[in-house]
Amino acid sequence: MTLLMFAAVCCAVPVRNAISAYVAVETDAQDDGGIAEGGSPADIPPRMLAAYKKAVQPVGKHVPKCQGMRWPILAGIAKVESNHAVGRNIAANGDIRPKIHGVLLNGSGQGGNTTVVPDTDGGKWDGTSQGERAVGPLQFLPSTWESVGEDGNGDRVADPHNADDAALGAAIYLCGGGRDLTKRAQLKAAIWQYNHSDEYVANVLGRIDQYTAAAKDPDLKNVSGKVRTVIDAALSQRGVPYSWGGGNAQGRSYGICCSPGGKSGTTVKGFDCSGLTTYAYAKAGISLPRTAAAQASVGQRIPASLGTRALKVGDLVFYAYAPGRDSTIYHVGIYAGSGQMINAARPGTVVRLDSVNVMSGYAGGARLL
C-alpha cells in the first residue's frame, strides 16, 4: 500500500501562551491520532494500540510454536497498510467505521494493482462481488481472512473490520507455521508473506524498529547535573495531555485556539511541544523563547546533516517543513538517548517517549547544556 507521510504543526503558537499487493486506502491527514499512555508512539490511536497489545497474548493458542510476536510488529504492518485507521471512528468493541476498503483488484493499475483477483466472498467483507478488495485496518484479502480470521473481541464473529479481530488475524498470519520472529530473517520472511515487495518489507521493518525504540525507557544511569534535571522534569510529565498553546516555565496550563486541524487547547490543561521544553529547561535555570522555531536560535546548533547520532541526552530536537530553513520549524522535542525523545506530539496525544524518527522533516538539534 502507498504510505502517506504526515507532518502536523504542533507548537507554532503565539508567544502569549493486502496481503498480496500494495493497495491504496483512502486516509485523511489528521492531527489527533494519539494514544493514552506514555512510552509509545504518538501516531497510534488508543483503541488500535490496545488491539495490537491484546492480540499478542492469545496468538500462542492458535500458533503454539510461534515465538517473538510483539505489538510493534503488528503496528508496523498497520501503519503502512492503513495508518492505524486514523480518521475512522473506532468503537469501544473495536468496530471501525467507515469500513476501510482497498481498491478493486481488477488489473486496472489503480493503486498499483496489475493482477485480476477473482471474487471469493460475494461481497461479504469487501462490499463487491465484482472482484476482491483488501479490507480492514490490516488490509486482508477476503480469501486470506477466511483462513486466518479469528474472534479477538469475544463477540463470536471474526470480522476484518474490527480492530481486535484484525490484529489477531495478522498475528496468526505473520506467525505462519511457527516462526521465531526474534530472528530478523524470519521476521523479514513474515513481512514478505504479507506483501511480496522488498520496498514494503523495508518500510515495515523501519516502522517496527521505530515503535520498538519508542517503547523502551531511556538509560539514564550516566546522566547527571542540569541535563538530568531537564530530562527528569520532562519525563515527570508523561501522560499529561497535549494542549495547543499550553505549558510554560511554571508547568502545564490551558492552551489557546486553534491548531491547523481546528483543535482548541482552551479546555485542556497540558503542554504543547515548545511548552514542554520551556518548562523542562526552566527547571535547570534556562529560559527559552516560547515557539519551536525561536528555540532553534538558542545554544549550539547541531546540523541535520550530522544525523541523529550526533545528538546527546538533553539536546533539543527540531523538525521542519523545509529542513535547512529554520523559519519552517514546526516541532521540538528533548533527546533522551538511544534514538528516543520526550515528545508532546499533537492534539489528542499525551507527553511520552517517542522514536526521534516518528516526526517528519528532521532539522537537527540544539545543545544548551
Backbone torsions as a table, in degrees:
resi	resn	phi	psi	omega
1	MET	NA	150.3	177.4
2	THR	-74.1	127.6	-179.9
3	LEU	-92.9	126.2	178.1
4	LEU	-95.7	130.0	-179.7
5	MET	-96.8	134.3	-177.4
6	PHE	-119.4	144.7	173.3
7	ALA	-130.4	112.2	-176.9
8	ALA	-101.5	126.9	171.4
9	VAL	-63.5	128.5	-176.5
10	CYS	-122.9	-17.1	-177.1
11	CYS	-155.8	28.9	175.3
12	ALA	-85.5	71.1	-172.1
13	VAL	-110.9	161.8	178.2
14	PRO	-60.6	149.2	-178.7
15	VAL	-62.9	-20.4	-176.3
16	ARG	-65.1	-4.7	179.0
17	ASN	136.5	NA	NA
18	ALA	NA	-16.0	179.6
19	ILE	44.3	-42.5	-173.2
20	SER	-112.5	-12.8	-177.5
21	ALA	-164.5	157.2	171.9
22	TYR	-63.9	127.1	176.1
23	VAL	-131.9	134.1	-173.4
24	ALA	-76.9	132.9	173.4
25	VAL	-117.2	136.3	-177.6
26	GLU	-79.7	115.0	178.9
27	THR	-127.9	156.9	-178.8
28	ASP	-109.0	138.6	173.4
29	ALA	-72.1	119.0	-178.5
30	GLN	-131.3	160.6	178.7
31	ASP	-117.0	29.9	-178.1
32	ASP	-129.4	22.6	-176.7
33	GLY	-92.1	71.6	-175.8
34	GLY	-108.3	-179.4	175.0
35	ILE	-126.6	170.2	-170.0
36	ALA	-111.3	30.5	175.9
37	GLU	-150.9	155.0	-179.5
38	GLY	-77.8	167.1	174.7
39	GLY	76.0	18.4	179.9
40	SER	-138.1	161.2	-175.1
41	PRO	-61.3	153.4	-173.7
42	ALA	-81.3	-9.7	-170.8
43	ASP	-103.6	10.3	-177.5
44	ILE	-106.6	120.5	175.4
45	PRO	-59.4	146.7	-174.0
46	PRO	-57.1	-40.2	-177.6
47	ARG	-69.6	-32.4	177.6
48	MET	-70.6	-42.8	178.0
49	LEU	-59.7	-41.6	178.0
50	ALA	-60.3	-38.8	179.1
51	ALA	-65.2	-42.9	179.8
52	TYR	-62.1	-45.7	-178.3
53	LYS	-66.9	-38.6	-179.3
54	LYS	-65.5	-37.6	-175.7
55	ALA	-67.3	-25.5	-177.8
56	VAL	-66.4	-32.7	-173.7
57	GLN	-67.4	-50.5	-175.2
58	PRO	-87.1	-1.4	-173.6
59	VAL	-62.2	-30.8	179.4
60	GLY	-64.0	-25.7	177.2
61	LYS	-69.0	-34.0	-177.7
62	HIS	-88.7	-34.1	178.4
63	VAL	-131.1	81.6	-171.1
64	PRO	-56.5	-30.6	-176.0
65	LYS	-87.4	-2.7	-178.1
66	CYS	-69.7	136.2	177.2
67	GLN	-128.7	147.8	170.4
68	GLY	83.4	8.6	175.9
69	MET	-68.3	131.8	179.9
70	ARG	-147.8	159.5	-171.6
71	TRP	-63.2	-32.9	178.6
72	PRO	-60.2	-26.7	177.6
73	ILE	-66.4	-47.8	178.9
74	LEU	-64.8	-38.7	179.7
75	ALA	-65.8	-37.2	178.9
76	GLY	-63.5	-42.2	176.5
77	ILE	-63.9	-48.9	-175.0
78	ALA	-66.5	-32.0	177.2
79	LYS	-60.4	-46.1	-177.3
80	VAL	-74.6	-35.5	-175.2
81	GLU	-76.7	-41.7	-173.8
82	SER	-144.5	9.3	-173.9
83	ASN	53.0	42.9	176.0
84	HIS	58.7	28.1	178.7
85	ALA	60.9	22.7	177.1
86	VAL	-59.4	134.5	-178.3
87	GLY	100.4	-15.0	174.8
88	ARG	-97.3	163.0	172.3
89	ASN	-88.2	126.9	179.3
90	ILE	-112.9	107.6	-175.4
91	ALA	-71.2	167.2	-179.4
92	ALA	-59.3	-33.0	179.4
93	ASN	-83.6	0.0	177.4
94	GLY	97.7	-7.8	179.0
95	ASP	-65.5	136.0	-176.5
96	ILE	-110.9	126.0	179.4
97	ARG	-138.9	141.3	-8.0
98	PRO	-63.1	157.0	-179.4
99	LYS	-64.1	153.1	-179.8
100	ILE	-100.4	117.2	178.2
101	HIS	-120.0	136.1	170.9
102	GLY	-79.5	-178.5	179.5
103	VAL	-72.0	157.2	176.6
104	LEU	-68.4	123.2	-177.3
105	LEU	-85.1	79.8	-176.4
106	ASN	-117.5	12.2	178.1
107	GLY	79.4	11.1	-176.1
108	SER	-74.0	-17.9	-176.0
109	GLY	95.5	-13.8	179.2
110	GLN	-62.8	131.5	179.7
111	GLY	69.2	12.4	178.4
112	GLY	90.8	0.7	-178.3
113	ASN	-84.6	134.4	-179.7
114	THR	-126.3	1.2	-176.7
115	THR	-115.3	135.6	175.8
116	VAL	-79.4	124.8	177.5
117	VAL	-115.1	111.3	-177.2
118	PRO	-63.2	152.6	178.1
119	ASP	-65.3	139.8	177.9
120	THR	-124.7	-13.0	-172.8
121	ASP	-120.3	4.4	-179.2
122	GLY	61.3	22.3	179.5
123	GLY	86.4	6.8	-177.5
124	LYS	-56.9	-45.1	-176.9
125	TRP	-105.0	-35.0	-173.8
126	ASP	-101.7	1.1	172.6
127	GLY	75.3	12.1	178.6
128	THR	-149.7	145.1	174.5
129	SER	-104.4	8.9	-177.7
130	GLN	-87.4	-0.9	-177.5
131	GLY	157.9	-164.9	-178.9
132	GLU	-108.4	146.0	170.7
133	ARG	-132.4	139.8	173.5
134	ALA	-67.8	146.5	-171.4
135	VAL	-133.2	152.4	171.4
136	GLY	79.6	176.9	-176.4
137	PRO	-67.3	-22.0	177.2
138	LEU	-103.8	4.6	171.9
139	GLN	51.2	65.2	174.4
140	PHE	-88.7	140.9	163.6
141	LEU	-72.3	142.5	-180.0
142	PRO	-52.5	-37.6	-179.6
143	SER	-65.5	-37.8	177.8
144	THR	-70.2	-40.3	-178.9
145	TRP	-60.6	-35.9	-179.3
146	GLU	-61.8	-25.5	-177.5
147	SER	-94.9	-22.1	-175.9
148	VAL	-122.6	-10.1	-175.2
149	GLY	-65.1	134.0	178.1
150	GLU	-139.2	158.9	177.1
151	ASP	-79.5	113.4	-178.9
152	GLY	-101.1	-13.5	-175.9
153	ASN	-115.4	6.5	173.1
154	GLY	80.4	16.9	179.4
155	ASP	-98.5	6.7	176.8
156	ARG	69.5	19.2	175.4
157	VAL	-128.9	131.3	175.5
158	ALA	-97.2	102.2	-171.1
159	ASP	-120.7	118.0	-179.2
160	PRO	-67.1	-11.7	177.2
161	HIS	-93.0	8.9	175.5
162	ASN	-107.2	133.9	-174.4
163	ALA	-60.0	-45.4	-177.9
164	ASP	-67.5	-44.3	-179.6
165	ASP	-64.6	-45.1	-177.8
166	ALA	-64.5	-41.0	-179.8
167	ALA	-65.4	-42.1	178.3
168	LEU	-65.6	-42.4	177.6
169	GLY	-60.1	-40.8	178.9
170	ALA	-65.6	-40.3	178.6
171	ALA	-61.7	-43.7	178.5
172	ILE	-63.1	-44.2	-178.4
173	TYR	-64.0	-43.8	-179.1
174	LEU	-68.2	-30.3	178.8
175	CYS	-70.6	-20.9	179.5
176	GLY	57.0	-134.9	179.2
177	GLY	-84.6	0.5	-178.8
178	GLY	134.2	53.1	-179.0
179	ARG	-72.6	156.3	168.9
180	ASP	-102.2	97.9	-173.6
181	LEU	-79.2	-0.3	171.2
182	THR	-75.7	-16.0	178.7
183	LYS	-93.5	125.4	-172.9
184	ARG	-57.3	-41.1	-177.5
185	ALA	-63.2	-40.2	-179.6
186	GLN	-74.3	-32.6	174.3
187	LEU	-64.0	-43.6	177.4
188	LYS	-60.9	-41.0	179.7
189	ALA	-63.7	-36.8	179.2
190	ALA	-65.9	-42.9	180.0
191	ILE	-68.2	-39.3	177.5
192	TRP	-60.9	-37.7	177.1
193	GLN	-61.5	-35.4	179.5
194	TYR	-68.2	-37.1	-179.8
195	ASN	-157.0	118.9	-174.0
196	HIS	-78.6	71.5	-178.5
197	SER	-150.0	125.4	177.0
198	ASP	-61.7	-37.9	178.6
199	GLU	-63.1	-42.0	178.7
200	TYR	-62.9	-46.8	-179.5
201	VAL	-58.9	-46.0	-179.9
202	ALA	-63.9	-39.9	-179.8
203	ASN	-62.9	-48.9	-178.9
204	VAL	-66.1	-42.5	178.6
205	LEU	-58.8	-40.5	178.0
206	GLY	-61.3	-41.0	178.2
207	ARG	-66.8	-41.7	178.2
208	ILE	-59.8	-43.9	-179.7
209	ASP	-64.1	-39.1	178.0
210	GLN	-63.3	-46.6	-178.2
211	TYR	-67.2	-35.2	177.9
212	THR	-64.1	-44.6	179.6
213	ALA	-63.5	-38.6	-176.7
214	ALA	-69.8	-22.1	-176.2
215	ALA	-85.8	-5.5	-177.4
216	LYS	-97.3	142.8	174.1
217	ASP	-74.7	146.3	-178.3
218	PRO	-71.7	151.7	175.8
219	ASP	-90.7	107.9	-174.4
220	LEU	-113.9	17.0	-174.3
221	LYS	-65.5	-24.4	179.7
222	ASN	-105.8	14.9	-179.5
223	VAL	-103.8	128.2	-176.8
224	SER	-144.8	-176.7	176.2
225	GLY	65.1	-146.8	-177.0
226	LYS	-66.8	-31.7	177.5
227	VAL	-61.4	-44.7	178.8
228	ARG	-63.5	-37.5	178.1
229	THR	-59.6	-45.5	-180.0
230	VAL	-63.1	-48.4	-177.3
231	ILE	-63.9	-45.2	180.0
232	ASP	-62.3	-38.6	179.8
233	ALA	-64.2	-43.2	-179.8
234	ALA	-68.7	-44.7	-179.4
235	LEU	-65.0	-28.4	179.7
236	SER	-65.3	-15.1	-178.7
237	GLN	-98.2	6.2	178.0
238	ARG	-57.4	134.7	-178.1
239	GLY	93.7	-12.1	177.0
240	VAL	-74.0	134.9	-175.5
241	PRO	-68.9	151.0	172.1
242	TYR	-69.7	137.2	175.9
243	SER	-136.4	119.0	-179.4
244	TRP	-60.8	115.7	-177.7
245	GLY	83.9	3.8	-176.2
246	GLY	-87.5	153.8	175.1
247	GLY	95.6	145.3	178.0
248	ASN	-156.5	-170.5	-176.4
249	ALA	-62.5	-22.5	-179.3
250	GLN	-87.8	-17.8	-179.9
251	GLY	138.8	-158.6	-178.7
252	ARG	-67.2	153.5	178.6
253	SER	-155.7	167.1	172.6
254	TYR	-70.4	146.7	-175.8
255	GLY	-96.8	-150.8	-175.7
256	ILE	-132.0	177.1	174.9
257	CYS	-109.8	136.5	0.4
258	CYS	-147.9	159.3	176.4
259	SER	-71.4	166.0	177.1
260	PRO	-56.6	-25.8	177.5
261	GLY	-88.3	6.7	177.5
262	GLY	84.6	13.2	-179.1
263	LYS	-87.0	126.6	-179.9
264	SER	-95.2	140.7	175.1
265	GLY	-98.3	4.5	-172.5
266	THR	-66.2	-22.2	179.8
267	THR	-110.7	7.8	-178.0
268	VAL	-117.3	122.0	177.8
269	LYS	-95.0	112.0	-176.3
270	GLY	-175.0	-142.5	-177.6
271	PHE	-134.3	147.3	157.4
272	ASP	-98.5	-175.7	-171.2
273	CYS	-63.3	-46.9	-178.4
274	SER	-78.4	-21.7	172.7
275	GLY	-66.4	-39.5	178.6
276	LEU	-65.8	-45.4	179.7
277	THR	-65.7	-37.7	177.4
278	THR	-59.4	-44.4	-179.9
279	TYR	-65.3	-48.9	-175.0
280	ALA	-63.2	-42.6	-179.7
281	TYR	-72.8	-27.9	176.1
282	ALA	-62.5	-33.0	178.1
283	LYS	-63.8	-23.9	177.1
284	ALA	-98.8	10.4	176.7
285	GLY	82.6	17.7	-178.2
286	ILE	-112.6	125.3	179.5
287	SER	-93.9	128.4	179.6
288	LEU	-112.8	149.2	169.2
289	PRO	-64.9	163.4	-166.7
290	ARG	-81.6	-26.6	-175.7
291	THR	-101.3	157.0	-179.6
292	ALA	-60.0	-44.5	-178.8
293	ALA	-62.7	-40.1	-179.9
294	ALA	-69.2	-33.2	-179.7
295	GLN	-66.8	-21.7	178.7
296	ALA	-68.6	-14.5	-179.6
297	SER	-90.6	1.0	-176.6
298	VAL	-103.3	138.4	175.1
299	GLY	78.9	-167.4	-179.5
300	GLN	-85.3	117.1	-177.3
301	ARG	-73.8	138.0	177.8
302	ILE	-110.8	109.0	-174.4
303	PRO	-61.4	144.5	177.8
304	ALA	-61.8	-28.6	-178.0
305	SER	-62.0	-19.9	179.1
306	LEU	-81.1	-10.6	179.7
307	GLY	79.3	170.3	-177.1
308	THR	-71.6	-17.3	178.9
309	ARG	-69.1	-15.5	177.2
310	ALA	-78.5	-10.6	-179.2
311	LEU	-74.1	148.4	173.0
312	LYS	-120.8	156.8	-178.9
313	VAL	-54.7	131.3	-179.7
314	GLY	98.7	-13.2	179.2
315	ASP	-68.7	148.6	168.5
316	LEU	-75.8	144.2	-179.7
317	VAL	-122.1	126.1	-173.4
318	PHE	-114.6	153.8	177.9
319	TYR	-136.6	139.6	-173.9
320	ALA	-136.7	153.8	173.6
321	TYR	-67.1	-34.9	178.2
322	ALA	-129.9	84.3	-179.3
323	PRO	-50.9	134.0	-173.9
324	GLY	105.3	-17.6	176.0
325	ARG	-117.3	98.3	-174.1
326	ASP	-62.2	-21.1	178.0
327	SER	-66.0	-16.2	-179.4
328	THR	-99.8	7.9	178.3
329	ILE	-62.5	130.7	-177.5
330	TYR	-120.2	-7.0	-173.8
331	HIS	-152.8	149.5	176.3
332	VAL	-142.8	142.7	173.5
333	GLY	-134.1	-177.3	178.9
334	ILE	-119.8	120.9	-176.3
335	TYR	-69.1	130.6	-177.2
336	ALA	-113.7	7.4	-179.4
337	GLY	89.9	163.6	176.7
338	SER	54.3	35.8	177.3
339	GLY	75.6	16.2	-177.3
340	GLN	-116.5	155.9	171.9
341	MET	-137.1	155.2	172.5
342	ILE	-88.5	125.0	-160.8
343	ASN	-136.2	131.3	164.7
344	ALA	-110.0	99.6	-161.5
345	ALA	-83.7	-51.2	-172.5
346	ARG	-171.4	166.4	177.7
347	PRO	-53.8	139.0	-179.5
348	GLY	94.6	-9.3	178.8
349	THR	-106.0	179.1	173.3
350	VAL	-125.9	165.8	176.2
351	VAL	-64.0	131.8	-176.1
352	ARG	-160.5	172.2	170.0
353	LEU	-81.8	138.0	176.1
354	ASP	-137.7	158.4	167.1
355	SER	-64.2	144.3	177.3
356	VAL	-66.9	-13.3	-179.8
357	ASN	-93.1	2.9	-176.4
358	VAL	-73.3	-25.4	177.2
359	MET	-98.8	153.4	-179.4
360	SER	-95.6	156.4	174.4
361	GLY	79.5	46.8	179.8
362	TYR	-53.3	128.0	-174.5
363	ALA	-123.4	24.4	177.4
364	GLY	88.1	-165.8	-176.8
365	GLY	-141.8	-172.4	175.9
366	ALA	-146.4	135.2	-178.4
367	ARG	-108.0	118.7	-178.3
368	LEU	-108.3	-11.6	-175.2
369	LEU	-127.1	NA	NA
